[in-house]
Amino acid sequence: MTLRETVHEMKRTAPQMAAVTDRDKNRALAAIADALDAHRDEIFAENRTDLALAEENHVKASVIKRLRFDEGKLSACREGLRQLAALPDPVGRVTLCREMDEGLLLKRVTTPIGVIGVIFEARPDALVQIAGLCIKSGNCAVLKGGKETARTNTILFSVIRQAVTDAGLPENCLLQVSAHEEIDELLKLDNDVDLIIPRGSNAFVRHIMENTKIPVMGHADGICHIYVDRDADQDAAVPIILDAKTQYPAACNAVETILVHRAIASEFLPILADALRGAGVSLRGDREVAGLIETDAVFEDAEEYRKEYGDLTLAIKVVGDVNEAIDHINTYGSHHTDAILTRSDEAAARFFSLVDSAGVYRNCSTRFSDGFRYGFGAEVGISTGKLHARGPVGLEGLTSYRYHIEGHGQCVREFAEGTKAFHFRDL
């Protein structure tokens, strides 16, 4: 079958997948966790081959870290699946129950989106997380991972699909596509695919958005900021910034720009710079910053702050107050995750009120922006848009809703002519 035919059949299967009970979905998630453990040696062997090829192709070390699928990643995936199974069923929840008139009942009920196409970066654990989320939310999924982990993705998908089928879920609820040209074909299937979630570079996400009629949800950049206020606890600020930059520099929620209040810059920046350089971080900033600390590059244009590095590189800027920090974030950021470090409730309240980002934090690392850490059972992606879902997209973000009305022979004519009137009452 062609991709178009296969996805069309998946669309026909979507109502069956939506009707799968929570018990059966949880049994499938448990089966995936067990199957991954049973096939660990084969999975690790394929991943070693992918890593060797990546090194031969001189892929950056920070990216190779994302490609690796080892005992730690396997353990995290299995824990994520267990966490997912423990969560309430997101499907079939009644979020509105209203009596329109006597014997005429309106309900708003959550429902799966249907068929979701997820195009994600070369990170094998993402495939496990995305498949698990789609299963728990009752959606069918077309999965396309990065070419750098093609071997790992192939065996992971094979193991997952077999486990799901053995557990009794519809056989074609999951589909893997591997060829790059299949992406363009997938984007044309607007009659059968209900949502596309792309994860990758800004240029890639824009390409997806501009070449499909299918609704697209996702984020292009992860330009995250931390603003160190004049009232910050400077001793606590240094380890927070180190965590946000170095714990996983390739992640989209790693900090890319540090903003420091001018009143503490001459005191704080040298201390911070020493700690960052000790962790292997390259520093850059404008001429004011370069006058306070040694930098590896000096910005001549403010547009230089509009960059996501994805490695051990960090931009620094001195600002006059919290308002200037907010303006910089809203101008040069990507509306992903931004944090303020301060002991001032007033400054924090202003920051929370005016920063236009999916995640706004106080006195903690931006790396907390993650579906698993939010207790969502991992995430299918992070949305920086404002429609339908925002921030880490977990189970709730993978559902929509529909309206049910139960009546006893009522007709609109009676209400239009005035012989009956609505008497709305929420139950």
Legacy VTK file of the C-alpha trace (Angstrom):
# vtk DataFile Version 3.0
C-alpha trace
ASCII
DATASET POLYDATA
POINTS 427 float
0.000 0.000 0.000
1.093 3.563 -0.631
1.507 5.999 2.248
-1.713 7.738 1.215
-3.641 4.454 1.290
-2.121 3.390 4.597
-2.914 6.696 6.297
-6.444 6.607 4.860
-6.957 3.209 6.491
-5.561 4.642 9.730
-8.135 7.421 9.545
-10.864 4.785 9.271
-9.365 3.071 12.327
-9.249 6.256 14.421
-12.797 5.889 15.851
-11.934 2.352 17.012
-8.763 3.641 18.658
-10.735 6.420 20.339
-13.090 3.827 21.818
-10.348 1.668 23.408
-10.875 1.478 27.165
-8.415 2.997 29.602
-7.710 -0.460 30.983
-6.681 -1.732 27.549
-4.561 1.349 26.839
-2.762 0.919 30.152
-2.190 -2.752 29.421
-0.602 -1.756 26.103
1.680 0.758 27.845
2.807 -1.907 30.309
3.423 -4.297 27.410
5.637 -1.698 25.710
7.685 -1.215 28.879
8.188 -4.971 29.236
9.034 -5.415 25.537
11.639 -2.639 25.619
13.303 -4.355 28.559
13.194 -7.754 26.845
14.806 -6.372 23.660
17.296 -4.070 25.359
20.405 -5.762 23.937
19.159 -5.518 20.342
18.126 -1.888 20.850
21.466 -0.914 22.369
23.361 -2.666 19.555
21.474 -0.722 16.886
22.025 2.494 18.799
25.790 1.875 18.986
25.800 1.586 15.195
23.921 4.894 14.876
26.365 6.589 17.260
29.392 5.249 15.379
28.013 6.610 12.100
27.286 9.965 13.732
30.864 10.227 14.977
32.171 9.325 11.514
30.055 12.164 10.131
31.500 14.567 12.743
28.180 15.251 14.461
28.627 17.634 17.421
29.196 15.990 20.810
26.210 17.853 22.286
23.975 16.337 19.590
25.448 12.838 19.979
24.356 12.974 23.603
20.784 13.296 22.360
21.223 10.355 19.990
22.389 7.952 22.694
19.891 5.379 23.978
21.411 3.610 26.957
20.376 2.108 30.289
19.557 5.540 31.691
17.353 6.476 28.731
15.655 3.072 28.762
14.938 3.363 32.478
13.504 6.875 31.984
11.293 5.651 29.126
9.920 2.763 31.148
9.255 5.077 34.104
7.493 7.512 31.765
5.261 4.733 30.473
4.400 3.700 34.030
3.622 7.321 34.887
1.379 7.576 31.836
-0.526 4.444 32.801
-1.134 5.866 36.270
-2.697 9.058 34.932
-6.483 9.403 34.541
-7.933 8.673 31.119
-8.032 11.993 29.222
-10.795 10.696 26.932
-14.486 10.772 27.826
-14.229 13.409 30.556
-17.317 15.593 30.890
-16.113 19.200 31.148
-19.562 20.792 30.883
-22.968 19.446 31.864
-25.835 21.855 31.301
-29.585 21.465 31.320
-30.844 23.605 28.421
-34.447 22.954 29.290
-36.286 20.241 31.130
-35.282 16.934 29.533
-32.724 18.539 27.211
-29.164 17.899 28.427
-25.948 19.276 26.912
-22.525 17.771 27.666
-19.038 18.683 26.473
-16.933 15.529 26.332
-13.200 15.169 25.662
-12.226 13.122 22.613
-8.977 12.183 20.824
-7.835 14.418 17.979
-7.708 11.436 15.590
-4.647 10.951 13.374
-1.543 12.867 14.423
1.658 13.129 12.410
4.718 13.745 14.591
8.022 14.640 12.929
10.721 14.730 15.570
14.446 15.151 15.960
16.973 12.313 16.155
16.291 11.401 19.779
15.204 7.767 20.222
13.566 8.253 23.614
11.246 10.800 21.950
9.786 7.997 19.822
8.873 6.004 22.932
7.401 9.033 24.689
5.358 10.157 21.680
4.009 6.677 20.958
3.014 6.278 24.607
1.246 9.633 24.742
-0.681 8.954 21.547
-1.794 5.544 22.818
-2.935 6.853 26.208
-4.834 9.715 24.556
-6.533 7.357 22.099
-4.928 8.803 18.977
-3.472 7.100 15.926
0.034 8.330 15.103
2.332 8.583 12.104
5.903 8.852 13.424
8.964 10.191 11.600
12.264 10.427 13.491
15.619 11.911 12.545
17.870 10.039 10.122
20.816 10.026 12.560
19.067 7.368 14.671
17.307 5.493 11.874
18.435 2.053 13.072
17.464 2.714 16.676
14.096 4.161 15.679
13.341 1.185 13.450
13.862 -1.423 16.156
12.131 0.684 18.806
9.086 1.095 16.587
9.050 -2.599 15.721
9.132 -3.552 19.405
6.446 -0.991 20.330
4.098 -1.876 17.475
4.303 -5.602 18.207
3.647 -5.017 21.913
0.638 -2.814 21.156
-0.814 -5.286 18.661
-0.325 -8.202 21.060
-2.122 -6.173 23.724
-5.198 -5.998 21.482
-5.078 -2.441 20.174
-5.963 -1.776 16.503
-3.157 -3.114 14.323
-2.651 0.061 12.325
-2.904 2.607 15.140
0.819 3.360 14.747
2.814 3.908 11.564
6.483 4.726 11.050
7.764 6.556 7.996
11.490 6.654 7.369
12.236 8.306 4.006
12.647 12.083 3.975
10.473 12.424 0.868
7.606 10.804 2.773
7.358 13.968 4.880
6.250 16.008 1.861
3.763 13.288 0.949
2.412 13.220 4.507
1.874 16.979 4.433
-0.529 16.562 1.490
-2.867 14.219 3.372
-5.077 16.921 4.861
-8.202 14.767 4.446
-6.817 12.052 6.711
-4.278 13.677 9.076
-5.822 15.916 11.745
-2.697 17.492 13.224
1.022 17.775 12.498
3.488 18.272 15.348
6.987 19.144 14.059
10.027 19.251 16.337
13.269 20.651 14.989
14.939 23.788 13.705
13.179 27.066 13.038
13.652 26.623 9.283
12.250 23.085 9.400
9.130 24.051 11.339
8.508 26.993 9.023
8.838 24.643 6.039
6.170 22.395 7.539
3.818 25.294 8.245
4.187 26.737 4.760
3.679 23.451 2.927
0.556 21.914 4.398
-3.137 22.624 4.930
-3.056 20.422 8.048
-3.094 22.317 11.381
0.430 22.522 12.814
1.334 22.695 16.502
4.849 23.146 17.800
7.732 25.476 18.454
10.524 26.595 16.163
13.118 27.988 18.580
14.010 27.589 22.222
15.628 30.936 23.020
15.243 30.863 26.801
16.348 33.625 29.178
17.217 33.995 32.836
17.042 37.507 34.295
19.135 38.074 37.432
17.444 40.909 39.297
19.189 43.351 41.616
17.456 41.562 44.518
18.530 38.075 43.453
20.210 35.626 45.818
23.534 35.660 43.957
24.854 32.509 45.634
21.790 30.575 44.473
21.802 32.218 41.031
25.107 30.682 39.910
24.106 26.985 40.281
20.682 27.684 38.757
22.303 29.212 35.656
24.876 26.413 35.452
22.088 23.839 35.540
20.041 25.677 32.923
23.013 25.910 30.530
25.131 22.808 31.134
22.851 20.017 32.389
21.700 19.343 28.806
22.811 22.196 26.508
21.216 20.726 23.359
17.704 20.786 24.863
15.219 23.432 23.741
14.693 24.522 27.363
18.391 25.189 28.032
19.069 28.860 28.731
20.626 30.841 25.857
20.782 34.394 27.253
21.464 35.734 30.737
20.185 39.222 31.574
21.779 40.903 34.614
20.613 44.037 36.420
23.163 46.816 35.963
23.267 47.510 39.728
24.896 44.116 40.422
26.614 43.425 37.084
30.155 44.513 38.044
30.000 42.343 41.170
28.052 39.333 39.895
29.212 38.852 36.318
32.883 38.038 37.098
31.769 35.363 39.576
29.278 33.919 37.111
31.771 34.029 34.226
34.398 32.109 36.228
31.863 29.389 37.059
30.642 29.140 33.464
34.127 29.040 31.946
35.020 26.348 34.463
32.154 24.300 33.008
33.425 24.824 29.454
30.917 27.498 28.452
31.841 30.052 25.784
30.602 33.561 26.620
29.551 36.393 24.355
27.790 39.709 24.669
27.772 43.369 23.671
30.465 45.959 24.427
29.127 46.694 27.900
29.425 43.035 28.837
32.896 42.807 27.267
33.959 45.708 29.487
33.060 43.711 32.597
34.224 40.178 31.722
36.304 38.434 29.090
34.126 37.274 26.192
34.778 35.005 23.220
32.762 37.253 20.893
31.470 40.828 21.018
28.070 41.666 19.529
27.857 44.710 17.301
24.183 44.182 16.531
21.355 43.468 18.983
20.020 40.890 16.517
22.876 38.640 17.681
20.772 37.994 20.784
18.159 36.288 18.636
20.042 32.956 18.585
19.518 29.453 19.887
22.922 27.811 20.365
22.064 24.323 21.533
25.574 23.877 22.927
27.920 25.288 25.577
27.589 28.857 24.326
25.828 31.601 26.269
24.938 35.223 25.530
24.948 37.847 28.293
23.403 41.303 28.445
23.224 43.999 31.133
19.813 45.664 31.614
18.618 48.638 33.652
15.664 47.023 35.396
13.005 44.335 35.203
11.084 46.294 32.570
14.072 46.345 30.210
14.560 42.611 30.837
10.913 41.923 29.962
11.148 44.029 26.812
14.296 42.180 25.707
12.714 38.771 26.314
9.516 39.625 24.449
11.536 41.096 21.557
14.345 38.562 21.104
12.959 35.432 22.768
10.907 32.621 21.283
8.079 32.578 23.879
9.314 29.227 25.206
10.529 29.447 28.834
11.984 32.413 30.719
12.927 32.867 34.370
13.559 35.619 36.895
15.884 35.195 39.881
14.789 37.577 42.609
13.709 37.906 46.221
11.410 40.782 45.280
7.751 39.766 45.073
7.009 42.990 43.207
9.600 42.325 40.484
8.488 38.698 40.182
4.828 39.679 39.867
5.634 42.144 37.081
7.761 39.521 35.287
4.998 36.891 35.516
2.400 39.384 34.324
4.249 40.750 31.288
6.571 38.052 29.926
4.744 36.523 26.957
6.059 32.961 27.150
4.605 29.479 27.542
6.650 28.973 30.719
7.482 31.771 33.203
9.540 30.773 36.256
10.939 32.296 39.430
14.126 31.183 41.176
14.623 27.912 39.313
16.148 26.448 36.166
14.470 26.695 32.768
15.200 22.965 32.366
12.033 22.213 34.367
10.043 22.971 31.204
9.296 19.356 30.349
6.195 17.187 30.235
7.711 14.437 32.377
8.803 16.936 35.045
5.329 18.504 34.982
3.847 15.070 35.687
2.305 14.796 32.219
3.934 11.433 31.505
6.437 12.989 29.058
5.432 15.234 26.166
4.820 15.057 22.461
6.407 18.485 22.056
6.393 22.019 23.437
4.018 24.520 21.914
4.850 28.219 21.924
1.589 29.088 20.191
-1.524 30.200 22.011
-4.255 28.130 20.358
-5.401 24.745 21.695
-2.271 23.859 23.705
0.686 25.791 25.138
3.909 24.708 26.800
4.721 20.982 27.203
1.993 19.127 25.309
0.900 16.067 27.241
-2.321 14.103 27.282
-4.657 17.075 27.605
-3.023 18.769 24.612
-3.691 15.675 22.503
-7.429 15.781 23.047
-10.214 17.936 21.672
-13.883 17.804 22.614
-17.329 17.441 21.161
-20.828 18.216 22.348
-23.481 15.645 23.185
-27.157 16.535 23.517
-29.737 14.135 24.892
-33.368 15.041 24.461
-36.894 13.638 24.440
-38.372 14.738 21.128
-37.621 18.467 21.431
-37.565 20.593 18.242
-36.038 24.016 17.651
-39.362 25.342 16.266
-40.866 25.394 19.765
-38.071 27.636 21.057
-38.000 29.809 17.917
-41.752 30.465 18.129
-41.611 31.153 21.865
-43.807 28.309 23.057
-40.769 27.079 24.960
-37.787 28.947 26.434
-34.320 27.885 27.420
-33.685 27.682 31.153
-29.948 27.070 31.330
-28.802 25.336 34.492
-25.311 23.916 35.017
-25.379 20.540 36.710
LINES 1 428
427 0 1 2 3 4 5 6 7 8 9 10 11 12 13 14 15 16 17 18 19 20 21 22 23 24 25 26 27 28 29 30 31 32 33 34 35 36 37 38 39 40 41 42 43 44 45 46 47 48 49 50 51 52 53 54 55 56 57 58 59 60 61 62 63 64 65 66 67 68 69 70 71 72 73 74 75 76 77 78 79 80 81 82 83 84 85 86 87 88 89 90 91 92 93 94 95 96 97 98 99 100 101 102 103 104 105 106 107 108 109 110 111 112 113 114 115 116 117 118 119 120 121 122 123 124 125 126 127 128 129 130 131 132 133 134 135 136 137 138 139 140 141 142 143 144 145 146 147 148 149 150 151 152 153 154 155 156 157 158 159 160 161 162 163 164 165 166 167 168 169 170 171 172 173 174 175 176 177 178 179 180 181 182 183 184 185 186 187 188 189 190 191 192 193 194 195 196 197 198 199 200 201 202 203 204 205 206 207 208 209 210 211 212 213 214 215 216 217 218 219 220 221 222 223 224 225 226 227 228 229 230 231 232 233 234 235 236 237 238 239 240 241 242 243 244 245 246 247 248 249 250 251 252 253 254 255 256 257 258 259 260 261 262 263 264 265 266 267 268 269 270 271 272 273 274 275 276 277 278 279 280 281 282 283 284 285 286 287 288 289 290 291 292 293 294 295 296 297 298 299 300 301 302 303 304 305 306 307 308 309 310 311 312 313 314 315 316 317 318 319 320 321 322 323 324 325 326 327 328 329 330 331 332 333 334 335 336 337 338 339 340 341 342 343 344 345 346 347 348 349 350 351 352 353 354 355 356 357 358 359 360 361 362 363 364 365 366 367 368 369 370 371 372 373 374 375 376 377 378 379 380 381 382 383 384 385 386 387 388 389 390 391 392 393 394 395 396 397 398 399 400 401 402 403 404 405 406 407 408 409 410 411 412 413 414 415 416 417 418 419 420 421 422 423 424 425 426
